[in-house]
Amino acid sequence: MGIYEVVMEEMTRYTGLSPAAFFTIAGMMVVVYRYVTGMFVPLLMAIKAQIYDVSSSRNFYGPGGPYAMFAGRDASRALALLSFKPQDINGNIQGLGPDELQILQDWEDKFIEKYVKVGQLLLQPQPQPQPQPTDTQQT
C-alpha cells in the first residue's frame, strides 16, 4: 500500500469525509480565508503624491485586477502616459507634455471624486552640497 492510499484512508477515518469532499471543503476554506483577510487590508495608490484608499475598487486595484500593478505606488507618470510599463509606474511627471498633464489631471479628478484621500507622500530632502572654500576665502 502506497503513501497516497494510506493518507486517503486515514483522512476518511479521521474526518469522516471522502477525500473529494475533504479537499472541496479545504479549498473553500482557503478561498474564504483569503477573501475575508483581504477585505481588511487597505489598498492604497498615489497620484501626484496624494495617497488614496482604493479598497472599494479591489476588483481593479487588488491582486489579479487590471490596475493591480499601480497599488502601493505613485502611478502618476503611468496614468498620464496611459502606460502599463513597469518603468513608467512612478511619480516623476517631469518632461510630460500639456496633453499628458491634462490626462493626469482627469485621473486625479476621478480619484478625488471617488476615493478618500488618506495621506500625502513626502520627498526626503536631498543634502545640499557645501561650497568648498577657495584660496582667497581661507584665513
N, C-alpha and C positions, 0 to 999 in steps of 0.2 A: 504494500500500500504506500503510495507516494505522499509527499507532504501536502499537496493540494487536496487530496481526498481526506486526509486527516483533519486539515483545517476546516473543510466544508462540514464534515461530520461533527466536529466539536462546536462549530458555530451554531449548527442546528440544535445540538444537545443543550448548549449553554443558553441560547436566546429563545429557542422555540420557534424560530423563523427559518424559512427556507433561505438558502444563500441569495436567491434573486430578490426576495423580499427584504432581507437584511441590507443588501447593497443599495436597493432603491431607497430605503429609509435613511441609510447613512448618507447617500448622495443628496437627498432632500435636506437633511440636517446641515450639510456643508453649504448648500445654496442659501438656506435661511440665515445661517450664521453670517455668511459674507454680506448678505443684503442688509441685515439688521446692524451689524457693526459698521458697515459703510455709510449708513444713514446718519451716524453721529460724528463723522469726521468731516469737517468743513472743507469745501473745495474753494480755493482762492485763486484769483487771477488778477494781474495788474495791467492797467492801460495808463500810459503817461504817468507812471509812478503812483497811481491811485489804486489801492487794493480793494477788490470787490469779492463778496461772497457769492459764488455762482453755484452753490449747492442745490438750489431749486432747479437747476438745469443739468443735473447729474448725468442725464442721458446724452448730453452734448459734451460736457467737460470731464465727466468721470471716465474710469477705465473702459476702454472699448468704444468710447464716443468719438465722433469725427473731429472734435477740437480738444481731445484729451492731452495732446502734446503741449497745449498752452497752460494747463493747470499748474499752479505753483510758480509761475513765471510772469515777467512783464513781457507781454506779447505785442507791444506797440508796433515795432517795425514789421513783424509778420502780418499783422492786421492791415497796416497801411499799404503794404505791397500785395495783399491778398495771397500770401505765400505760406506754404506748409514746410518750407525748407528749414531744417534744424538751425542752420547758421543765421536765419532771419528771426528766430524766436528770441528777441532781446528787447531792451528798452531804448536802444540807440535810434533816435529819429533824425540824427544829423544827415544831411545830404538828401533828404526826401523832398520831392517837388511839391508844388501847391496842390496838385490833384491828389497826390498820395496823402498829404496832410489833411485834406478835406475828407478823404475816405476814413482816416483815423479819427477825425472829429465825429463823423457819423457813427462809428463804432462806440466812441466814448459816450455820445448822447444816448445810444441804445442802452449802454450799461448803466448810466445814471438813472434812466427811466425804469429799468427792470430789476437791478440788483442793489443790495445795500453796500455802501462804501464802509469798509471796516478798518482801513488804515492807509498809510502812505509809506512808500519806500523812501529811505533817506540815503543820500550818497555819502560815502565816507570821505571826509576831506583828505585831499592829497597833500602830502607835506610839500611846502614851498621851499625851493632851493634857496639857501642862504647865499647872499652875494659874497664873493671872495674878495678880501681886501687887496687892493693893488699896492704897488711900491710907494706911491705918493700918499696913500691913506694910512700906511703903517706908521706908528710913532716910535 
